Amino acid sequence: MKLLLEVEKSKAGLLVEFLRSLPYVKVKAGAEEGSSLAAELEEAVEELKLVRAGKKKTRTLKAFLDEV
């Protein structure tokens, strides 16, 4: 599961330090501006990798347009 958090700058360091101390949490630093775009692009790349690996199915353009 991926989460995007908005935290006050004054508290961010402490929160990031705590999250990194947890063995089951991965923390990726992101720029404030454009970090949501970067996260969306990263998610799209991961989804594409799953499709190419055959772990996720795609749908045809016709099926997509019929849905819209």
Contacts in CASP RR format, 6 or more apart in sequence:
PFRMAT RR
TARGET T0000
AUTHOR 0000-0000-0000
METHOD contacts of the structure
MODEL  1
MKLLLEVEKSKAGLLVEFLRSLPYVKVKAGAEEGSSLAAELEEAVEELKL
VRAGKKKTRTLKAFLDEV
2 39 0 8 1.000
2 43 0 8 1.000
4 35 0 8 1.000
4 36 0 8 1.000
4 39 0 8 1.000
5 15 0 8 1.000
7 15 0 8 1.000
16 27 0 8 1.000
16 29 0 8 1.000
19 25 0 8 1.000
19 27 0 8 1.000
20 27 0 8 1.000
30 38 0 8 1.000
31 38 0 8 1.000
47 56 0 8 1.000
50 56 0 8 1.000
51 57 0 8 1.000
51 58 0 8 1.000
END
